Amino acid sequence: MLKTANLSKVTVLEIKTAVNTDFAKKINNLLLLPLIGLAVFMFLWHVAAKNIDTSLGQFPGPAQVLEQAHTLVDAHFVEREKADAFYLRQEERNAARLAQDPTYEAKIRPYTGKPTFFDQIWTSLYTVMVGFIIASLIAVPLGILCGLSQPAYAAINPLIQLFKPVSPLAWLPLVTMVVSALYVSDDPLFSKSFLTSAFTVSLCCLWPTLVNTAVGVSGINQDLLNVSKVLTLSKWSHIRKIVLPSSIPMIFTGLRLSLGIGWMVLIAAEMLAQNPGLGKFVWDEFQNGSSDSLARIMVAVLVIGMIGFILDRLMLTIQGYVSWDKSAVLR
Amino acid sequence: MNTLTDKHLELTQVGIEFPTPKGPFCALKEVNLKIAKGEFISLIGHSGCGKSTVLNIVAGLHQATQGGVLLDNKEVNQPGPERAVVFQNHSLLPWLTAYQNVELAVKQVFQGKMNKAEMKDWINHNLELVHMTHAADKRPDEISGGMKQRVGIARALAMQPKILLMDEPFGALDALTRAHLQDSLMEIHADLGNTVIMITHDVDEAVLLSDRIVMMTNGPSATVGEILNVDLARPRDRLALADQPEYNHYRHQVLKFLYEKQRKIEPVSAKKKSQLKSGDNQVA
Protein backbone atom coordinates (compact mmCIF):
# COMPACT_ATOMS: atom_id res chain seq x y z
CA MET A 1 0.00 0.00 0.00
CA LEU A 2 2.61 2.43 1.11
CA LYS A 3 4.74 1.59 -1.84
CA THR A 4 2.00 2.26 -4.39
CA ALA A 5 1.13 5.53 -2.69
CA ASN A 6 4.75 6.56 -2.95
CA LEU A 7 4.89 5.50 -6.55
CA SER A 8 1.85 7.54 -7.53
CA LYS A 9 3.30 10.52 -5.70
CA VAL A 10 6.49 10.16 -7.66
CA THR A 11 4.65 9.97 -10.99
CA VAL A 12 2.57 13.03 -10.14
CA LEU A 13 5.75 14.89 -9.34
CA GLU A 14 7.31 13.75 -12.58
CA ILE A 15 4.33 14.92 -14.60
CA LYS A 16 4.40 18.25 -12.82
CA THR A 17 8.07 18.76 -13.54
CA ALA A 18 7.53 17.67 -17.13
CA VAL A 19 4.85 20.33 -17.54
CA ASN A 20 7.09 22.82 -15.82
CA THR A 21 10.07 22.12 -18.05
CA ASP A 22 7.87 22.35 -21.11
CA PHE A 23 6.57 25.71 -19.98
CA ALA A 24 10.07 26.82 -19.05
CA LYS A 25 11.32 25.89 -22.50
CA LYS A 26 8.65 28.01 -24.10
CA ILE A 27 9.49 30.97 -21.88
CA ASN A 28 13.15 30.45 -22.67
CA ASN A 29 12.64 30.43 -26.41
CA LEU A 30 10.06 33.17 -26.63
CA LEU A 31 11.24 35.62 -24.01
CA LEU A 32 14.45 34.88 -22.15
CA LEU A 33 16.80 34.08 -25.04
CA PRO A 34 15.69 36.99 -27.23
CA LEU A 35 16.05 39.30 -24.22
CA ILE A 36 19.57 38.04 -23.53
CA GLY A 37 20.46 38.59 -27.19
CA LEU A 38 19.06 42.11 -27.06
CA ALA A 39 20.90 42.91 -23.81
CA VAL A 40 24.23 41.68 -25.19
CA PHE A 41 23.70 43.75 -28.32
CA MET A 42 22.84 46.86 -26.28
CA PHE A 43 25.93 46.41 -24.13
CA LEU A 44 28.27 45.95 -27.11
CA TRP A 45 26.67 48.92 -28.84
CA HIS A 46 27.04 51.05 -25.73
CA VAL A 47 30.71 50.14 -25.32
CA ALA A 48 31.53 50.54 -29.01
CA ALA A 49 29.70 53.88 -29.26
CA LYS A 50 31.77 55.34 -26.40
CA ASN A 51 34.96 54.61 -28.31
CA ILE A 52 33.93 56.09 -31.65
CA ASP A 53 34.40 59.80 -32.09
CA THR A 54 33.12 61.30 -35.30
CA SER A 55 33.25 64.85 -36.61
CA LEU A 56 29.63 65.11 -35.44
CA GLY A 57 30.59 64.12 -31.92
CA GLN A 58 30.49 60.80 -30.17
CA PHE A 59 28.66 57.95 -31.90
CA PRO A 60 25.21 57.64 -30.25
CA GLY A 61 24.67 54.85 -27.76
CA PRO A 62 21.30 53.36 -26.81
CA ALA A 63 20.59 56.11 -24.28
CA GLN A 64 21.06 58.99 -26.73
CA VAL A 65 18.99 57.22 -29.35
CA LEU A 66 16.15 56.72 -26.93
CA GLU A 67 16.35 60.38 -25.99
CA GLN A 68 16.20 61.47 -29.62
CA ALA A 69 13.25 59.15 -30.21
CA HIS A 70 11.44 61.07 -27.47
CA THR A 71 12.40 64.39 -29.06
CA LEU A 72 11.08 63.26 -32.41
CA VAL A 73 7.77 62.19 -30.88
CA ASP A 74 7.50 65.51 -29.02
CA ALA A 75 8.39 67.46 -32.15
CA HIS A 76 5.63 65.67 -33.99
CA PHE A 77 2.99 66.72 -31.45
CA VAL A 78 4.29 70.28 -31.31
CA GLU A 79 4.05 70.50 -35.08
CA ARG A 80 0.52 69.03 -34.98
CA GLU A 81 -0.54 71.66 -32.45
CA LYS A 82 0.95 74.36 -34.65
CA ALA A 83 -0.95 73.04 -37.63
CA ASP A 84 -4.21 72.88 -35.68
CA ALA A 85 -3.66 76.42 -34.45
CA PHE A 86 -2.95 77.56 -38.01
CA TYR A 87 -6.18 76.07 -39.33
CA LEU A 88 -8.13 77.47 -36.40
CA ARG A 89 -6.77 80.99 -37.07
CA GLN A 90 -7.55 80.62 -40.74
CA GLU A 91 -11.12 79.57 -39.99
CA GLU A 92 -11.65 82.46 -37.63
CA ARG A 93 -10.25 84.91 -40.16
CA ASN A 94 -12.42 83.51 -42.93
CA ALA A 95 -15.50 83.62 -40.72
CA ALA A 96 -14.78 87.23 -39.85
CA ARG A 97 -14.39 88.23 -43.48
CA LEU A 98 -17.50 86.31 -44.44
CA ALA A 99 -19.44 88.24 -41.80
CA GLN A 100 -18.23 91.54 -43.29
CA ASP A 101 -18.74 90.56 -46.91
CA PRO A 102 -21.23 87.70 -47.64
CA THR A 103 -19.98 87.27 -51.22
CA TYR A 104 -16.44 86.47 -50.06
CA GLU A 105 -15.31 83.01 -51.06
CA ALA A 106 -13.12 81.50 -48.37
CA LYS A 107 -9.81 79.98 -49.41
CA ILE A 108 -8.34 77.20 -47.32
CA ARG A 109 -4.58 77.36 -47.43
CA PRO A 110 -2.75 74.20 -46.40
CA TYR A 111 -0.30 74.30 -43.55
CA THR A 112 3.23 74.38 -44.91
CA GLY A 113 5.24 73.42 -41.87
CA LYS A 114 8.16 71.03 -42.00
CA PRO A 115 7.08 67.36 -42.22
CA THR A 116 7.85 65.56 -38.99
CA PHE A 117 9.49 62.17 -38.59
CA PHE A 118 6.08 60.51 -38.46
CA ASP A 119 4.86 62.32 -41.57
CA GLN A 120 7.91 60.92 -43.35
CA ILE A 121 7.17 57.39 -42.11
CA TRP A 122 3.62 57.70 -43.41
CA THR A 123 4.82 59.01 -46.79
CA SER A 124 7.29 56.13 -47.15
CA LEU A 125 4.73 53.50 -46.19
CA TYR A 126 2.18 54.90 -48.60
CA THR A 127 4.72 55.08 -51.42
CA VAL A 128 6.03 51.55 -50.91
CA MET A 129 2.53 50.10 -50.80
CA VAL A 130 1.51 51.86 -54.03
CA GLY A 131 4.71 50.78 -55.80
CA PHE A 132 4.35 47.23 -54.50
CA ILE A 133 0.70 46.95 -55.54
CA ILE A 134 1.44 48.23 -59.06
CA ALA A 135 4.28 45.71 -59.38
CA SER A 136 2.14 42.83 -58.06
CA LEU A 137 -0.72 43.63 -60.41
CA ILE A 138 1.71 43.26 -63.30
CA ALA A 139 3.93 40.47 -61.99
CA VAL A 140 1.32 37.93 -60.86
CA PRO A 141 -0.63 37.73 -64.16
CA LEU A 142 2.60 37.83 -66.16
CA GLY A 143 4.07 35.09 -63.95
CA ILE A 144 0.98 32.94 -64.46
CA LEU A 145 1.28 33.43 -68.21
CA CYS A 146 4.97 32.45 -68.11
CA GLY A 147 4.19 29.38 -66.00
CA LEU A 148 1.37 28.22 -68.26
CA SER A 149 2.93 28.81 -71.64
CA GLN A 150 6.40 27.67 -72.56
CA PRO A 151 6.63 30.08 -75.53
CA ALA A 152 5.66 33.04 -73.34
CA TYR A 153 8.30 32.01 -70.84
CA ALA A 154 10.93 31.69 -73.56
CA ALA A 155 10.05 35.16 -74.79
CA ILE A 156 9.98 36.88 -71.41
CA ASN A 157 12.76 35.03 -69.61
CA PRO A 158 15.68 36.92 -71.23
CA LEU A 159 14.09 40.21 -70.16
CA ILE A 160 13.65 38.93 -66.61
CA GLN A 161 17.28 37.83 -66.44
CA LEU A 162 18.44 41.15 -67.88
CA PHE A 163 16.47 43.47 -65.61
CA LYS A 164 16.39 41.46 -62.40
CA PRO A 165 19.91 42.40 -61.26
CA VAL A 166 19.56 46.12 -62.03
CA SER A 167 19.99 48.37 -59.01
CA PRO A 168 17.14 50.78 -58.29
CA LEU A 169 19.55 53.69 -58.35
CA ALA A 170 20.25 53.04 -62.02
CA TRP A 171 16.55 53.28 -62.77
CA LEU A 172 15.99 56.40 -60.72
CA PRO A 173 17.26 59.10 -63.14
CA LEU A 174 15.38 57.52 -66.02
CA VAL A 175 12.16 57.23 -64.05
CA THR A 176 12.51 60.82 -62.85
CA MET A 177 12.92 62.15 -66.37
CA VAL A 178 10.12 60.04 -67.80
CA VAL A 179 7.71 61.03 -65.04
CA SER A 180 8.51 64.74 -65.52
CA ALA A 181 8.10 64.40 -69.28
CA LEU A 182 4.87 62.42 -69.34
CA TYR A 183 3.04 63.48 -66.19
CA VAL A 184 2.10 67.01 -67.10
CA SER A 185 -0.96 68.32 -65.37
CA ASP A 186 -2.10 71.67 -64.02
CA ASP A 187 -3.77 70.11 -61.06
CA PRO A 188 -1.71 66.99 -60.34
CA LEU A 189 -3.42 64.34 -58.27
CA PHE A 190 -0.06 62.96 -57.16
CA SER A 191 3.21 64.77 -56.73
CA LYS A 192 5.95 63.90 -59.19
CA SER A 193 8.35 62.87 -56.45
CA PHE A 194 5.78 60.39 -55.16
CA LEU A 195 5.33 58.86 -58.61
CA THR A 196 9.07 58.65 -59.19
CA SER A 197 9.63 56.81 -55.93
CA ALA A 198 6.64 54.51 -56.42
CA PHE A 199 7.62 53.54 -59.98
CA THR A 200 11.22 52.91 -58.97
CA VAL A 201 9.95 50.61 -56.22
CA SER A 202 7.67 48.89 -58.76
CA LEU A 203 10.51 48.24 -61.18
CA CYS A 204 12.49 46.46 -58.48
CA CYS A 205 9.46 44.67 -56.93
CA LEU A 206 8.44 43.03 -60.20
CA TRP A 207 11.06 40.32 -60.46
CA PRO A 208 10.83 38.13 -57.36
CA THR A 209 7.04 37.90 -57.68
CA LEU A 210 7.27 37.25 -61.41
CA VAL A 211 9.88 34.51 -61.10
CA ASN A 212 8.29 32.79 -58.12
CA THR A 213 4.82 32.86 -59.64
CA ALA A 214 6.13 31.37 -62.87
CA VAL A 215 7.96 28.61 -60.98
CA GLY A 216 4.91 27.91 -58.82
CA VAL A 217 2.56 27.71 -61.77
CA SER A 218 4.82 25.53 -63.89
CA GLY A 219 5.29 23.13 -60.97
CA ILE A 220 1.65 22.17 -60.54
CA ASN A 221 1.08 18.47 -59.99
CA GLN A 222 0.52 16.67 -63.31
CA ASP A 223 -2.41 14.74 -61.82
CA LEU A 224 -4.27 17.95 -61.10
CA LEU A 225 -3.59 19.14 -64.64
CA ASN A 226 -5.03 15.86 -65.90
CA VAL A 227 -8.13 16.36 -63.77
CA SER A 228 -8.55 19.75 -65.37
CA LYS A 229 -8.17 18.22 -68.83
CA VAL A 230 -10.65 15.43 -68.20
CA LEU A 231 -13.16 17.95 -66.86
CA THR A 232 -12.42 20.12 -69.93
CA LEU A 233 -12.21 23.21 -67.75
CA SER A 234 -12.01 26.44 -69.72
CA LYS A 235 -8.74 28.37 -69.62
CA TRP A 236 -10.20 30.84 -67.16
CA SER A 237 -11.65 28.28 -64.75
CA HIS A 238 -8.45 26.26 -65.06
CA ILE A 239 -6.53 29.28 -63.77
CA ARG A 240 -9.09 30.11 -61.08
CA LYS A 241 -9.81 26.61 -59.81
CA ILE A 242 -6.50 24.81 -60.26
CA VAL A 243 -3.60 27.14 -60.97
CA LEU A 244 -4.17 29.91 -58.44
CA PRO A 245 -4.92 27.77 -55.38
CA SER A 246 -1.98 25.48 -55.94
CA SER A 247 0.53 28.23 -56.61
CA ILE A 248 -0.57 30.53 -53.78
CA PRO A 249 2.38 29.55 -51.54
CA MET A 250 4.95 30.33 -54.24
CA ILE A 251 3.19 33.55 -55.22
CA PHE A 252 3.31 34.70 -51.61
CA THR A 253 6.96 33.79 -51.27
CA GLY A 254 7.57 36.07 -54.24
CA LEU A 255 5.37 38.82 -52.86
CA ARG A 256 7.19 38.79 -49.52
CA LEU A 257 10.58 38.97 -51.21
CA SER A 258 9.30 41.79 -53.40
CA LEU A 259 7.93 43.80 -50.52
CA GLY A 260 11.21 43.43 -48.63
CA ILE A 261 13.19 44.58 -51.65
CA GLY A 262 10.73 47.39 -52.32
CA TRP A 263 11.14 48.74 -48.79
CA MET A 264 14.94 48.74 -49.09
CA VAL A 265 14.82 50.29 -52.54
CA LEU A 266 12.46 53.03 -51.45
CA ILE A 267 14.73 54.31 -48.68
CA ALA A 268 17.67 54.47 -51.10
CA ALA A 269 15.59 56.16 -53.79
CA GLU A 270 14.30 58.77 -51.36
CA MET A 271 17.81 59.56 -50.20
CA LEU A 272 19.16 59.95 -53.68
CA ALA A 273 16.24 61.82 -55.22
CA GLN A 274 15.38 63.93 -52.19
CA ASN A 275 11.83 62.66 -52.43
CA PRO A 276 9.84 62.95 -49.21
CA GLY A 277 10.02 59.98 -46.91
CA LEU A 278 12.28 58.28 -44.39
CA GLY A 279 15.21 58.29 -46.80
CA LYS A 280 15.01 62.05 -47.08
CA PHE A 281 14.80 62.32 -43.30
CA VAL A 282 18.05 60.38 -42.99
CA TRP A 283 19.76 62.46 -45.67
CA ASP A 284 18.51 65.75 -44.20
CA GLU A 285 19.79 64.81 -40.78
CA PHE A 286 23.14 63.87 -42.28
CA GLN A 287 23.38 67.22 -44.06
CA ASN A 288 22.14 69.03 -40.97
CA GLY A 289 25.15 67.80 -39.09
CA SER A 290 24.10 68.71 -35.56
CA SER A 291 25.36 66.76 -32.58
CA ASP A 292 21.99 65.00 -32.40
CA SER A 293 21.96 63.98 -36.06
CA LEU A 294 23.60 60.60 -35.71
CA ALA A 295 21.25 59.60 -32.92
CA ARG A 296 18.27 60.66 -35.02
CA ILE A 297 19.56 58.68 -37.97
CA MET A 298 19.93 55.70 -35.68
CA VAL A 299 16.27 56.11 -34.64
CA ALA A 300 15.35 56.10 -38.33
CA VAL A 301 17.45 52.96 -38.92
CA LEU A 302 15.68 51.11 -36.13
CA VAL A 303 12.27 52.28 -37.29
CA ILE A 304 13.03 51.23 -40.88
CA GLY A 305 14.00 47.78 -39.65
CA MET A 306 10.91 47.49 -37.50
CA ILE A 307 8.59 48.53 -40.32
CA GLY A 308 10.25 46.05 -42.69
CA PHE A 309 9.62 43.33 -40.14
CA ILE A 310 5.99 44.37 -39.63
CA LEU A 311 5.37 44.46 -43.40
CA ASP A 312 6.68 40.91 -43.71
CA ARG A 313 4.47 39.70 -40.86
CA LEU A 314 1.54 41.45 -42.50
CA MET A 315 2.11 39.50 -45.72
CA LEU A 316 2.33 36.27 -43.71
CA THR A 317 -1.01 37.05 -42.07
CA ILE A 318 -2.60 37.72 -45.44
CA GLN A 319 -1.13 34.48 -46.76
CA GLY A 320 -2.64 32.68 -43.80
CA TYR A 321 -6.06 34.03 -44.76
CA VAL A 322 -5.76 33.33 -48.47
CA SER A 323 -3.99 29.98 -48.44
CA TRP A 324 -6.08 26.83 -48.22
CA ASP A 325 -3.38 24.94 -46.36
CA LYS A 326 -3.81 26.24 -42.82
CA SER A 327 -1.55 23.54 -41.44
CA ALA A 328 1.47 24.74 -43.41
CA VAL A 329 4.17 26.22 -41.23
CA LEU A 330 4.61 29.82 -42.26
CA ARG A 331 7.95 31.41 -41.54
CA MET B 1 -22.29 -10.05 -74.47
CA ASN B 2 -24.51 -9.51 -77.45
CA THR B 3 -23.06 -8.49 -80.77
CA LEU B 4 -25.21 -5.38 -81.24
CA THR B 5 -23.50 -3.43 -78.50
CA ASP B 6 -20.14 -5.02 -79.07
CA LYS B 7 -18.75 -1.89 -80.65
CA HIS B 8 -19.28 0.57 -77.84
CA LEU B 9 -15.57 1.28 -77.57
CA GLU B 10 -13.18 0.13 -80.22
CA LEU B 11 -9.40 0.32 -80.24
CA THR B 12 -7.99 -0.45 -83.67
CA GLN B 13 -4.29 -1.01 -84.35
CA VAL B 14 -3.42 1.49 -81.64
CA GLY B 15 0.27 2.25 -81.32
CA ILE B 16 2.23 5.06 -79.75
CA GLU B 17 5.79 6.25 -80.07
CA PHE B 18 7.42 8.71 -77.72
CA PRO B 19 10.29 10.81 -78.99
CA THR B 20 13.47 10.36 -76.94
CA PRO B 21 16.99 11.67 -77.48
CA LYS B 22 17.93 8.20 -78.76
CA GLY B 23 15.16 8.16 -81.34
CA PRO B 24 11.50 7.25 -81.08
CA PHE B 25 10.52 4.75 -78.40
CA CYS B 26 7.65 2.47 -79.37
CA ALA B 27 5.63 1.88 -76.22
CA LEU B 28 2.55 0.25 -77.73
CA LYS B 29 1.96 -1.55 -80.99
CA GLU B 30 -1.14 -2.92 -82.68
CA VAL B 31 -3.45 -2.92 -79.70
CA ASN B 32 -6.87 -4.17 -80.78
CA LEU B 33 -9.76 -4.30 -78.38
CA LYS B 34 -13.53 -4.15 -78.63
CA ILE B 35 -15.47 -3.40 -75.52
CA ALA B 36 -19.22 -3.74 -75.13
CA LYS B 37 -21.49 -1.46 -73.19
CA GLY B 38 -21.58 -2.28 -69.49
CA GLU B 39 -18.57 -4.51 -69.66
CA PHE B 40 -15.98 -4.57 -66.89
CA ILE B 41 -12.49 -4.94 -68.36
CA SER B 42 -9.23 -5.29 -66.45
CA LEU B 43 -5.86 -4.54 -67.95
CA ILE B 44 -3.13 -6.53 -66.30
CA GLY B 45 0.57 -6.81 -67.03
CA HIS B 46 3.97 -6.14 -65.57
CA SER B 47 5.09 -2.63 -64.64
CA GLY B 48 6.09 -0.54 -67.62
CA CYS B 49 4.13 -2.61 -70.13
CA GLY B 50 2.02 0.33 -71.24
CA LYS B 51 -1.22 -0.31 -69.39
CA SER B 52 -1.46 3.28 -68.27
CA THR B 53 -0.63 4.44 -71.78
CA VAL B 54 -3.61 2.50 -73.15
CA LEU B 55 -5.81 4.08 -70.52
CA ASN B 56 -4.45 7.54 -71.23
CA ILE B 57 -5.07 7.11 -74.94
CA VAL B 58 -8.69 6.16 -74.27
CA ALA B 59 -8.96 9.10 -71.87
CA GLY B 60 -7.55 11.38 -74.58
CA LEU B 61 -4.62 12.48 -72.42
CA HIS B 62 -2.23 10.86 -74.89
CA GLN B 63 -2.59 10.78 -78.66
CA ALA B 64 -2.06 7.48 -80.44
CA THR B 65 0.53 7.80 -83.19
CA GLN B 66 -0.93 4.85 -85.08
CA GLY B 67 -4.48 3.56 -85.27
CA GLY B 68 -7.28 5.11 -83.29
CA VAL B 69 -10.02 4.83 -80.72
CA LEU B 70 -13.74 4.99 -81.51
CA LEU B 71 -16.35 5.59 -78.85
CA ASP B 72 -19.85 5.09 -80.23
CA ASN B 73 -18.34 5.51 -83.69
CA LYS B 74 -16.81 8.87 -82.87
CA GLU B 75 -13.07 9.27 -82.81
CA VAL B 76 -11.46 10.02 -79.47
CA ASN B 77 -8.74 12.63 -79.75
CA GLN B 78 -9.06 14.78 -76.65
CA PRO B 79 -10.03 14.36 -73.02
CA GLY B 80 -13.65 14.70 -72.05
CA PRO B 81 -15.94 14.04 -69.11
CA GLU B 82 -17.75 11.21 -70.94
CA ARG B 83 -14.56 9.24 -70.29
CA ALA B 84 -14.06 9.93 -66.58
CA VAL B 85 -10.79 8.90 -64.98
CA VAL B 86 -10.19 7.68 -61.44
CA PHE B 87 -6.51 8.35 -60.88
CA GLN B 88 -4.17 6.16 -58.94
CA ASN B 89 -3.51 8.68 -56.21
CA HIS B 90 -7.03 10.11 -56.05
CA SER B 91 -6.00 13.52 -57.49
CA LEU B 92 -8.54 15.41 -55.46
CA LEU B 93 -7.99 19.13 -55.29
CA PRO B 94 -6.56 19.51 -51.79
CA TRP B 95 -8.12 22.93 -51.24
CA LEU B 96 -11.69 21.71 -51.80
CA THR B 97 -13.87 19.58 -49.55
CA ALA B 98 -15.14 16.21 -50.75
CA TYR B 99 -18.44 17.85 -51.68
CA GLN B 100 -16.73 20.69 -53.54
CA ASN B 101 -14.50 18.28 -55.44
CA VAL B 102 -17.54 16.47 -56.76
CA GLU B 103 -19.32 19.78 -57.27
CA LEU B 104 -16.54 21.02 -59.56
CA ALA B 105 -17.13 18.07 -61.87
CA VAL B 106 -20.92 18.29 -61.69
CA LYS B 107 -20.94 22.01 -62.42
CA GLN B 108 -18.69 21.48 -65.39
CA VAL B 109 -20.75 18.66 -66.90
CA PHE B 110 -24.30 19.66 -66.02
CA GLN B 111 -24.10 23.44 -66.24
CA GLY B 112 -27.36 24.58 -67.82
CA LYS B 113 -28.88 21.10 -67.70
CA MET B 114 -29.57 21.03 -63.97
CA ASN B 115 -30.66 23.74 -61.59
CA LYS B 116 -28.91 24.36 -58.30
CA ALA B 117 -31.13 22.10 -56.24
CA GLU B 118 -30.82 19.24 -58.72
CA MET B 119 -27.06 19.60 -58.74
CA LYS B 120 -26.98 19.48 -54.96
CA ASP B 121 -29.10 16.32 -54.94
CA TRP B 122 -26.93 14.74 -57.62
CA ILE B 123 -23.70 15.50 -55.74
CA ASN B 124 -25.12 14.10 -52.52
CA HIS B 125 -26.45 11.07 -54.37
CA ASN B 126 -23.00 10.28 -55.72
CA LEU B 127 -21.34 10.76 -52.37
CA GLU B 128 -23.92 8.38 -50.96
CA LEU B 129 -23.08 5.78 -53.61
CA VAL B 130 -19.56 5.58 -52.24
CA HIS B 131 -20.73 5.96 -48.62
CA MET B 132 -19.03 9.30 -48.07
CA THR B 133 -21.97 11.52 -47.07
CA HIS B 134 -20.68 11.74 -43.51
CA ALA B 135 -17.41 13.35 -44.61
CA ALA B 136 -18.76 15.58 -47.36
CA ASP B 137 -17.38 18.69 -45.70
CA LYS B 138 -13.93 17.30 -44.99
CA ARG B 139 -10.93 18.20 -47.06
CA PRO B 140 -8.71 15.48 -48.56
CA ASP B 141 -6.01 15.90 -45.93
CA GLU B 142 -8.57 15.24 -43.22
CA ILE B 143 -9.70 11.84 -44.51
CA SER B 144 -7.99 8.48 -45.02
CA GLY B 145 -6.56 7.14 -48.27
CA GLY B 146 -9.50 4.83 -48.86
CA MET B 147 -11.95 7.65 -48.30
CA LYS B 148 -10.06 9.88 -50.73
CA GLN B 149 -10.26 7.17 -53.37
CA ARG B 150 -14.01 6.88 -52.71
CA VAL B 151 -14.44 10.58 -53.32
CA GLY B 152 -12.37 10.23 -56.49
CA ILE B 153 -14.76 7.52 -57.66
CA ALA B 154 -17.77 9.64 -56.71
CA ARG B 155 -16.34 12.52 -58.72
CA ALA B 156 -15.90 10.28 -61.76
CA LEU B 157 -19.36 8.71 -61.40
CA ALA B 158 -20.97 12.14 -60.99
CA MET B 159 -19.89 13.02 -64.53
CA GLN B 160 -22.19 10.23 -65.70
CA PRO B 161 -19.47 8.93 -67.99
CA LYS B 162 -20.00 6.50 -70.83
CA ILE B 163 -16.79 4.87 -69.73
CA LEU B 164 -15.15 4.82 -66.34
CA LEU B 165 -11.37 4.58 -66.58
CA MET B 166 -9.57 3.51 -63.43
CA ASP B 167 -5.80 3.59 -63.16
CA GLU B 168 -4.89 1.19 -60.35
CA PRO B 169 -7.57 2.77 -58.20
CA PHE B 170 -6.87 0.66 -55.15
CA GLY B 171 -3.14 0.17 -55.60
CA ALA B 172 -2.11 2.42 -52.75
CA LEU B 173 -4.55 1.02 -50.19
CA ASP B 174 -4.19 -1.63 -47.53
CA ALA B 175 -5.73 -5.04 -48.20
CA LEU B 176 -8.81 -4.60 -46.01
CA THR B 177 -9.72 -1.20 -47.40
CA ARG B 178 -9.10 -2.50 -50.89
CA ALA B 179 -11.48 -5.44 -50.41
CA HIS B 180 -14.09 -3.08 -49.04
CA LEU B 181 -13.79 -0.72 -52.01
CA GLN B 182 -13.85 -3.62 -54.48
CA ASP B 183 -17.18 -4.68 -53.02
CA SER B 184 -18.47 -1.11 -53.29
CA LEU B 185 -17.33 -0.94 -56.87
CA MET B 186 -19.11 -4.22 -57.75
CA GLU B 187 -22.29 -2.88 -56.17
CA ILE B 188 -22.07 0.37 -58.12
CA HIS B 189 -21.30 -1.45 -61.34
CA ALA B 190 -24.31 -3.70 -60.83
CA ASP B 191 -26.52 -0.69 -60.15
CA LEU B 192 -25.39 1.67 -62.86
CA GLY B 193 -24.04 -0.69 -65.50
CA ASN B 194 -21.12 1.57 -66.40
CA THR B 195 -18.52 0.40 -68.85
CA VAL B 196 -15.31 0.15 -66.85
CA ILE B 197 -11.69 -0.25 -67.84
CA MET B 198 -9.50 -0.82 -64.83
CA ILE B 199 -5.76 -1.20 -64.63
CA THR B 200 -4.56 -3.49 -61.90
CA HIS B 201 -1.54 -5.40 -60.67
CA ASP B 202 -3.64 -7.61 -58.50
CA VAL B 203 -4.66 -10.97 -59.97
CA ASP B 204 -7.41 -11.59 -57.41
CA GLU B 205 -8.86 -8.17 -58.02
CA ALA B 206 -8.89 -8.74 -61.77
CA VAL B 207 -10.67 -12.10 -61.54
CA LEU B 208 -13.13 -10.93 -58.90
CA LEU B 209 -14.26 -7.80 -60.72
CA SER B 210 -13.87 -8.38 -64.44
CA ASP B 211 -15.94 -9.74 -67.27
CA ARG B 212 -12.79 -9.96 -69.32
CA ILE B 213 -9.15 -9.69 -68.36
CA VAL B 214 -6.84 -8.23 -70.96
CA MET B 215 -3.30 -9.42 -70.37
CA MET B 216 -0.56 -7.36 -71.90
CA THR B 217 2.87 -8.45 -73.10
CA ASN B 218 6.00 -6.77 -71.86
CA GLY B 219 7.22 -3.57 -73.50
CA PRO B 220 8.72 -2.07 -75.55
CA SER B 221 6.16 -2.46 -78.33
CA ALA B 222 3.73 -3.96 -75.84
CA THR B 223 0.42 -5.28 -77.07
CA VAL B 224 -2.52 -7.42 -76.02
CA GLY B 225 -1.21 -10.89 -75.25
CA GLU B 226 -4.28 -12.85 -74.25
CA ILE B 227 -7.85 -12.07 -73.31
CA LEU B 228 -9.47 -14.17 -70.64
CA ASN B 229 -13.25 -14.37 -70.36
CA VAL B 230 -14.27 -14.61 -66.74
CA ASP B 231 -17.55 -16.46 -66.74
CA LEU B 232 -18.47 -16.27 -63.08
CA ALA B 233 -22.03 -15.50 -62.10
CA ARG B 234 -22.76 -12.12 -60.55
CA PRO B 235 -23.14 -10.97 -57.86
CA ARG B 236 -19.81 -12.42 -56.85
CA ASP B 237 -18.83 -13.08 -53.31
CA ARG B 238 -15.17 -13.22 -52.49
CA LEU B 239 -15.54 -15.78 -49.71
CA ALA B 240 -17.65 -18.18 -51.75
CA LEU B 241 -15.41 -17.78 -54.77
CA ALA B 242 -12.26 -18.64 -52.87
CA ASP B 243 -13.33 -22.29 -52.73
CA GLN B 244 -14.63 -22.52 -56.27
CA PRO B 245 -12.49 -24.42 -58.77
CA GLU B 246 -13.47 -22.09 -61.66
CA TYR B 247 -12.24 -19.07 -59.76
CA ASN B 248 -8.93 -20.72 -59.06
CA HIS B 249 -8.74 -21.84 -62.64
CA TYR B 250 -9.05 -18.23 -63.88
CA ARG B 251 -6.57 -17.09 -61.31
CA HIS B 252 -4.18 -19.74 -62.43
CA GLN B 253 -4.53 -18.69 -66.06
CA VAL B 254 -3.59 -15.11 -65.30
CA LEU B 255 -0.70 -16.12 -63.08
CA LYS B 256 0.55 -18.45 -65.74
CA PHE B 257 0.50 -15.68 -68.33
CA LEU B 258 2.29 -13.26 -66.04
CA TYR B 259 4.89 -15.57 -64.54
CA GLU B 260 5.54 -18.11 -67.29
CA LYS B 261 4.73 -16.66 -70.67
CA GLN B 262 5.68 -13.06 -69.85
CA ARG B 263 8.19 -13.64 -67.11
CA LYS B 264 10.01 -10.42 -66.45
CA ILE B 265 12.47 -11.26 -63.74
CA GLU B 266 14.79 -14.25 -63.74
CA PRO B 267 14.27 -16.56 -60.80
CA VAL B 268 16.73 -15.76 -58.02
CA SER B 269 18.42 -19.20 -58.25
CA ALA B 270 19.17 -18.73 -61.96
CA LYS B 271 20.60 -15.29 -61.24
CA LYS B 272 22.92 -16.66 -58.59
CA LYS B 273 24.23 -19.29 -60.95
CA SER B 274 25.04 -16.81 -63.70
CA GLN B 275 26.73 -14.51 -61.17
CA LEU B 276 28.82 -17.38 -59.90
CA LYS B 277 29.81 -18.25 -63.42
CA SER B 278 30.92 -14.71 -64.24
CA GLY B 279 32.82 -14.67 -60.93
CA ASP B 280 34.60 -17.86 -61.95
CA ASN B 281 35.50 -16.32 -65.26
CA GLN B 282 37.04 -13.32 -63.57
CA VAL B 283 39.19 -15.48 -61.35
CA ALA B 284 40.27 -17.52 -64.33
Contacts between the chains, C-beta under 8 A, distances in Angstrom:
chain1	res1	chain2	res2	distance
A	221	B	91	7.8
A	223	B	87	5.5
A	223	B	89	6.5
A	223	B	91	3.9
A	224	B	91	6.3
A	224	B	93	6.6
A	226	B	61	5.9
A	226	B	79	7.8
A	226	B	85	7.0
A	226	B	87	6.9
A	226	B	91	6.9
A	227	B	87	7.4
A	227	B	91	5.2
A	227	B	93	7.3
A	229	B	60	7.7
A	229	B	61	6.2
A	229	B	79	4.3
A	230	B	59	6.5
A	230	B	61	7.6
A	230	B	79	4.8
A	230	B	80	7.3
A	230	B	81	6.5
A	230	B	83	7.4
A	230	B	84	6.6
A	230	B	85	5.2
A	231	B	81	6.0
A	231	B	104	6.9
A	231	B	105	5.8
A	231	B	108	4.8
A	231	B	109	7.8
A	231	B	159	7.8
A	232	B	78	8.0
A	232	B	79	6.5
A	232	B	80	5.8
A	232	B	81	6.3
A	232	B	108	7.0
A	233	B	108	6.4
A	237	B	108	7.8
A	241	B	93	7.3
A	241	B	104	6.4
A	242	B	93	7.0
A	245	B	93	7.2
A	245	B	95	4.4
A	246	B	94	8.0
A	246	B	95	7.6
A	324	B	94	7.0
A	324	B	95	3.3
A	324	B	139	7.8
A	325	B	94	7.3
A	325	B	95	7.4
A	327	B	141	7.3
